[in-house]
Amino acid sequence: MKYNFIEARIKPFKSIYAYTILVIYSLKRFGAF
């Protein structure tokens, strides 16, 4: 139960992190960096 609670707390941050990586990768691919 405690593990699920921690996972639920971390999950939003994981999705934001993954989205940030995706955006940075896309910018690099288009030569913005």
DAZI-V15944 format. One record per helix or strand. SS is the DSSP state (helix for helix, strand for strand). FROM is the first residue (numbers start at 1). TO is the last residue. If there is no record, write none. Layout:
BEGIN
SS/FROM/TO
SS/FROM/TO
END
This chain:
BEGIN
helix/2/29
END
